[in-house]
């Protein structure tokens, strides 16, 4: 399950990503990888890369919660070519 705060929803909206699109990612073929960004707490944040029902490739930064089946959306963007390659390899 993905949860999003109002701040996260505003960040997604600024990049033209709807809450519905973000929710579609876990239902579709996806890849979850370690967040390569320095400074992120080890294991706490990951990248969720997937396509929406309409075929749009998106990357979300997600953060673990106390419930291992629930993740918090931090931000997101249109997937880069490298991120899309990670998705096709899975």
HELIX and SHEET records of a PDB file:
HELIX    1   1 UNK A    6  UNK A   14  1                                   9    
HELIX    2   2 UNK A   19  UNK A   24  1                                   6    
HELIX    3   3 UNK A   25  UNK A   27  5                                   3    
HELIX    4   4 UNK A   81  UNK A   89  1                                   9    
SHEET    1   A 5 UNK A   2  UNK A   4  0                                        
SHEET    2   A 5 UNK A  71  UNK A  78  1                                        
SHEET    3   A 5 UNK A  57  UNK A  64 -1                                        
SHEET    4   A 5 UNK A  45  UNK A  51 -1                                        
SHEET    5   A 5 UNK A  30  UNK A  34 -1                                        
END                                                                             
